[in-house]
């Protein structure tokens, strides 16, 4: 067994800097009222000794924990299988790391987990929360509101008292869907189907609305509900072919659903895009560039959405008490989308 050297103490930092312990504590823990020359001496001593501040003591001074809860309203099997969540978490992590804040990941498998997350948020362990992938009947917004934790939502919440006046980051789901369907119409396609996402989520509802904006008189049978997964895309594609064997285009609510639809079309001997053109939504490169053929899709900047969520939350923590949109306090952001053309349409 090897012996470890004793950790440097705050007293050692004060002695090295030639200041009182109280002055060293104010500098190390983020307090005010210390002259700049003394601040520099304390910081130099901290670096030379390798001193690590006590987080509990620091929190007492700054009233901050330097930790943010990231709450994903999905089971872990979905989160770790869907690259959407990896991209969004990467954006969040980069922004939090740049501000020396820790990411605490919380997932929800069921109702018991919602209660656990609510208790954790109310327990004063984190400065704020980033919450995304909400569903219509999700109790999380109410739990977050009850906990009194500053929160930014990923995606337009759109329902319930817990999301009224909420700050969120989203993409132009409806506009992106319109652009995708207009592209299919411009290719001369007339029997255009839509595989939706889970319609208890606003992103899926908005993309369905965008489809209907263009296909005003579409046959209702050309719309089948999916669930944003490859298996859901496969099920929906089979149902569509059974209902409307003469369809000539499909707009899927995300790339994973589109990948499932492409597999079914290939199995059924339908050539893409000759017989059926296919467009997805997301432009997740691990999916869109690897499908056969490569997928035309609507790009939303998923990683940037994560960055913006974290940035808005941190900005809000720094500007508590201000009204949204006033004096730099955060307000919701909707990012634009673009159509990325590849071989499937």
Secondary structure, DSSP 8 states (H G I E B T S, - for coil): ---------HHHHHHHHTS-HHHHHHHHTT-S---HHHHHHHHHHHHHHT----HHHHHHHHS--SEEEEEESS-HHHHTT-HHHHHHHHHHHHHHHHTT-EEEEEE-SSHHHHHHHHHHHHTT--SEEEEES--TT--HHHHHHHHT-EEEEES---SSGGGTT-EEEEE-HHHHHHHHHHHHHHTT--SEEEEE--TTSHHHHHHHHHHHHH-TT--GGGEEE--SSHHHHHHHHHHHHHH-TT--EEEESSHHHHHHHHHHHHHTT--TTTT-EEEEEE--HHHHTTSSS--EEEE--HHHHHHHHHHHHHHHHHTTTS-TTSTT----EEE--EEE--TT-
